[in-house]
């Protein structure tokens, strides 16, 4: 769900169901900051995995491969703020994707 959309940034509320994961991806034109508001996020940044609990924040620099996963028994919700120099959805470069969008 998009909470705010401006020319310089976008803020979204993202929910990842139990067992779900997003594509392993990177962006040429945006950086992201993700803050967990419920559940636990397992975030992979450039091949390194770390779990983030409620209130913790992951900073994802422009160009860094990343993935958010929820292997836990509670739904995950996080807020993602994207800072962009140029924004279009095709700026998502998927390295690996469970939905065959790579």
GIBEL-V954968 format. One record per residue. N is the residue number from 1. RES is the residue in three letters. SS is DSSP state (alpha for helix, beta for strand, coil for the rest). Layout:
n=(N N)
res=(RES RES)
ss=(SS SS)
This chain:
n=(1 2 3 4 5 6 7 8 9 10 11 12 13 14 15 16 17 18 19 20 21 22 23 24 25 26 27 28 29 30 31 32 33 34 35 36 37 38 39 40 41 42 43 44 45 46 47 48 49 50 51 52 53 54 55 56 57 58 59 60 61 62 63 64 65 66 67 68 69 70 71 72 73 74 75 76 77 78 79 80 81 82 83 84 85 86 87 88 89 90 91 92 93 94 95 96 97 98 99 100 101 102)
res=(UNK UNK UNK UNK UNK UNK UNK UNK UNK UNK UNK UNK UNK UNK UNK UNK UNK UNK UNK UNK UNK UNK UNK UNK UNK UNK UNK UNK UNK UNK UNK UNK UNK UNK UNK UNK UNK UNK UNK UNK UNK UNK UNK UNK UNK UNK UNK UNK UNK UNK UNK UNK UNK UNK UNK UNK UNK UNK UNK UNK UNK UNK UNK UNK UNK UNK UNK UNK UNK UNK UNK UNK UNK UNK UNK UNK UNK UNK UNK UNK UNK UNK UNK UNK UNK UNK UNK UNK UNK UNK UNK UNK UNK UNK UNK UNK UNK UNK UNK UNK UNK UNK)
ss=(coil beta beta beta beta coil coil coil beta beta beta beta beta beta beta beta coil coil coil coil beta coil coil beta beta beta beta coil coil beta beta beta beta beta beta beta beta beta coil coil beta beta beta beta beta coil coil beta beta beta beta beta coil coil coil coil beta beta beta beta coil coil coil coil coil beta beta beta beta coil coil coil coil coil coil beta beta beta beta beta beta beta beta beta coil coil coil coil alpha alpha alpha beta beta beta beta beta coil coil coil coil coil coil)
